[in-house]
């Protein structure tokens, strides 16, 4: 599996560390209700098909990127820097 | 259906072995049942068996999308153990191990359970301290555990590299002598046959496409072979849990689906008569009765429904295996397969009533599914029959995450990939 890093180009999956769904970018406010924190920490959509998740280019440019990916076929549709919004296409 | 025995084998042989019958009927779905179990894996079949045997509930259907034995029950490394640490998890896995010890007799089917021992290697003094703590916790729960030093390891596992020149020198190990392996296909077949003999309908090639409801209440399932009504509907579908539960309108569960690979080598003469796990990485290895080395390691590391693995894990487990057993360097890999793990946020399962009326949920098995098969079925059957959890599965609630009562054996936080 090769992941197209926006800074480095297509690189081997082994250079990256996986974090999970890009829900981690939607961190609740510190005073948000307990339900919001429960959902943020524990609950997942876990889709079979298109998903967007966070990868850390650990052995490369050290950037956090959002990867649009298919969980059934492992096909990768695109990637964008996590700091630049989530419009990975 | 006749009981299997040495006399049945002899009679079969004298009759030219033409009299053997299939181990379970090809059942056709009836319009309604007392209990419908979605998922004909090890846990679903075990649940049906214990519903019939323990609670006298035989009006049960097990509906399976594929064929019996096609899912995770046949996609694991067959290891059975109860060397856990937390007071709320140890009794469950120990109850499972006790059921394993009598399972072949209970099912009248040889599941080839072999208590050959499970050894977890430690590579640092700190790791020995952690294992000693775990051994103490086990003994406080009445489970025998033994610490091995290097000399003891050399005697018990002669092929293991215990020299100071090893890539990660071994300093000792924790040993559970009652742990071991079982033949995973036989577990599926044995439970299917035993449940079927008590009247349970096992319906293969029958995919659930939706749930029947009356208001909030679940009253059965829609399937590719028609609607089936049920007073109680139980879901035990492992890696497909999120997909099946979404059909009932439950969109968010504390679960991610990951691929876990397992590997088997070509067959060879007996070389390893115990299960050994690597402590400086993640690898568990044993030798099957047929002679192949059976081993596995980490999940692939990212959410997937592919049922096939990626190469980095192949390299990872192969290098870990050779760090432990240099003698295996020329053994060729025969097969690899991947199963869909329903990884929870604390690495422990969920066995519960609900989350809707008429519905019962058994999921989140992570790395623990195979060894837990008997206790999972036993406690899930109890939960379904009595509408309340058995004391053994009471900690495995769905709302434990929200309440902060997580069962995080290793204290690694809400990241499925870390458990």
Interface residues (C-beta under 8 A of the other chain):
Chain A: X1 X13 X14 X18 X20 X21 X34 X35 X38 X39 X41 X42 X43 X44 X45 X46 X47 X48 X51 X53 X71 X72 X73 X74
Chain B: X242 X243 X251 X252 X253 X254 X255 X256 X257 X301 X302 X303 X304 X305 X306 X310 X312 X345 X401 X402 X414 X415 X416 X417
